[in-house]
């Protein structure tokens, strides 16, 4: 599972115009009288999304009067689709929402799918990369965003390494195991997918988990988002959607086997053994120590925004209170 990093600094004028035209309500009624809505995923279906598929297949959405279509991203970013009203809900990341808010793009995070950032830098054990200082003289394979370089540099500075000694390669969204053999020495992965896959394959990794090495990097990824317009014009819809979604993730935590089977039924192309193992690994990560699944803390949003600002990656004026809400977590 590779995380495509598309960081919003400003959206095109056509998107801004579409915001003015968006109604901010549901997508209409189905033939059965249910309210039709769309949820756009950030990537191909994986265990970050399991609760959504569970809520759909177990009838939790239908019980709330909703007919939910879960689709993969196409024709624009998730943030653009949600902001314009073309998709009522989406799966995004705290960093993307942060950049959107400083560009006055009215999207809001309504739940953290995972309580902690389980992503980090991984390398084959034979590469000998145990701390960020060991990045010196190595090749990094990534998707080519300023955030990557800033993160690597910050960690190397902290550990006394020289960022100028790292070769940055833009490899795109490719399989970690493919590029780690020949093209790159280390990459950014989600441990809940690629890390678990490595364990299943018997491949030994060195793993530097971002959330544990720097508190500022323990941000929410991924998150569920909606638009300001939908919250303002139809808060009952958001409440119904979130009630069912919370039930879906609750089942994913309580019965990872059944939840994994539901995900596999919706995405049969996935590796069965990996999905089952990943679901077991994530079951305690969804909610962790939070009171309820999805809970978000203001300090987490402010801390990462400050980190971005201090490195010249984010303009001033970020308001965490407008970037997220716990209002619908009941």
FENMO-V749543 format. One record per helix or strand of 2 or more residues. SS is the DSSP state (a for helix, b for strand). FROM is the first residue (numbers start at 1). TO is the last residue. If there is no record, write none. Layout:
SS:FROM:TO + SS:FROM:TO
This chain:
a:13:21 + b:35:41 + a:50:57 + a:60:63 + b:66:72 + a:78:83 + b:89:93 + a:94:102 + b:107:112 + b:119:124 + a:125:127 + a:132:135 + b:139:142 + a:146:158 + a:163:165 + b:167:170 + a:176:182 + b:186:190 + a:191:201 + b:205:209 + a:210:213 + a:215:217 + b:221:227 + a:228:233 + a:235:254 + a:256:266 + a:272:282 + a:298:310 + a:320:323
